[in-house]
Amino acid sequence: MGYQPDAVVLTTLIKGLCFNQNVGKALDFYDDIMAKGLKLDEVSYGIIANGLCKMGKTTSALKLLKVMGRHLVKPNTVIYNTIIVALCKEGLVNDAHNLYFEMTDHGVPPNVVIYNSLIHGFCRMDQWQQANQLLNEMISKGIQPDVYTFNIIVDALCKDGRIVQAQAVFARMVKSDQRPHVVTYNALIDGHCLTNNIIEAKEVFNKMIENGLAPEIVSYSILINACFKMKMVDEAMDLFKELDSRNLVPSFVTYNSVIDGLLKSRRISCAQYIIYEMHDRGLHPNVSTYNILLDVFCKMGHIDKAITLFRQIVNQGFRPDVKTYTILIDGLCKGGRLNYAWDTFQYLLAAEIVNLTLKIVNDCSFSY
């Protein structure tokens, strides 16, 4: 009709293709737009970058930044944020940090999401100095750390066993008027449990309740699992029974922790009761549950029961994982069933080859 589509129309079409997971078609459409000499804005490029990152093609998204420069379109905070977050998720934190420097050099201001992604990435790499430097830097620039910033640091420190430092960050969080929520307390509870300090973990748990926060199923699961590991079976079961009074439904993780703890404590009948309770709630044992049962049978020397259970897992349509095979093969070897162990190992190899073949076929089909 003689009308030239503007950036808004073109962006809408690109957005539609990307949101319907047709990023390949969106890129073809982009090539067609460029060939016709039409112009796009930073919003259009941001949508394409987001689509590429969601496909795992972060390298292509990085190249898109250079393309924008050639077309005199300045990348904004959203585009940089999309790519930096994607790089951090892929473990390419140094690349993300370099892009952060490029971003600031070009006068594009970073936001709290970018800082959170970088801090999380450096924490995962145990580079505490870099993470702390970024925290101080964002504060110096007038960007207030949010609850997620502090949660990231507290959780990472706790997982690394640095409880004192985690508590210091927690105190800093409170002073900066950021109210800790359940996730923050869960991280501290888990940190104390990892260092086998159940008393401190329970104190944090009670403090959370005193501050008006209702514990989640995760909070209880952490404590229950820790109590079982410390052979505090009765305390663990008291916590498990407490779930009903708080209207909390146990998850697979909770049930598996309880079943594992009871079996290792030789409370077989109690473990069976818990399995029946799972069924009554409509939760059927998963592979992790079966791995726990299989491990106990093997360690107790009940090899025939272990073999029967393994066959049951397969016959019920469950797909045994590598841990399942490892537990069974180890039990068979220790029980003197070397021939059966070898056959099981060969079966595992065959299954892995089939899975690898299917993956290659699927990847090729996707690329095509």
Stockholm file with secondary structure:
# STOCKHOLM 1.0

chainA/1-368         MGYQPDAVVLTTLIKGLCFNQNVGKALDFYDDIMAKGLKLDEVSYGIIANGLCKMGKTTSALKLLKVMGRHLVKPNTVIYNTIIVALCKEGLVNDAHNLYFEMTDHGVPPNVVIYNSLIHGFCRMDQWQQANQLLNEMISKGIQPDVYTFNIIVDALCKDGRIVQAQAVFARMVKSDQRPHVVTYNALIDGHCLTNNIIEAKEVFNKMIENGLAPEIVSYSILINACFKMKMVDEAMDLFKELDSRNLVPSFVTYNSVIDGLLKSRRISCAQYIIYEMHDRGLHPNVSTYNILLDVFCKMGHIDKAITLFRQIVNQGFRPDVKTYTILIDGLCKGGRLNYAWDTFQYLLAAEIVNLTLKIVNDCSFSY
#=GR chainA/1-368 SS CCCCCCHHHHHHHHHHHHHTTCHHHHHHHHHHHHHTTCCCCHHHHHHHHHHHHHTTCHHHHHHHHHHHHHTTCCCCHHHHHHHHHHHHHTTCHHHHHHHHHHHHHTTCCCCHHHHHHHHHHHHHTTCHHHHHHHHHHHHHTTCCCCHHHHHHHHHHHHHTTCHHHHHHHHHHHHHTTCCCCHHHHHHHHHHHHHTTCHHHHHHHHHHHHHTTCCCCHHHHHHHHHHHHHTTCHHHHHHHHHHHHHTTCCCCHHHHHHHHHHHHHTTCHHHHHHHHHHHHHTTCCCCHHHHHHHHHHHHHTTCHHHHHHHHHHHHHTTCCCCHHHHHHHHHHHHHTTCHHHHHHHHHHHHHHHHHHHHHHHHHHHHHHC
#=GC SS_cons         CCCCCCHHHHHHHHHHHHHTTCHHHHHHHHHHHHHTTCCCCHHHHHHHHHHHHHTTCHHHHHHHHHHHHHTTCCCCHHHHHHHHHHHHHTTCHHHHHHHHHHHHHTTCCCCHHHHHHHHHHHHHTTCHHHHHHHHHHHHHTTCCCCHHHHHHHHHHHHHTTCHHHHHHHHHHHHHTTCCCCHHHHHHHHHHHHHTTCHHHHHHHHHHHHHTTCCCCHHHHHHHHHHHHHTTCHHHHHHHHHHHHHTTCCCCHHHHHHHHHHHHHTTCHHHHHHHHHHHHHTTCCCCHHHHHHHHHHHHHTTCHHHHHHHHHHHHHTTCCCCHHHHHHHHHHHHHTTCHHHHHHHHHHHHHHHHHHHHHHHHHHHHHHC
//
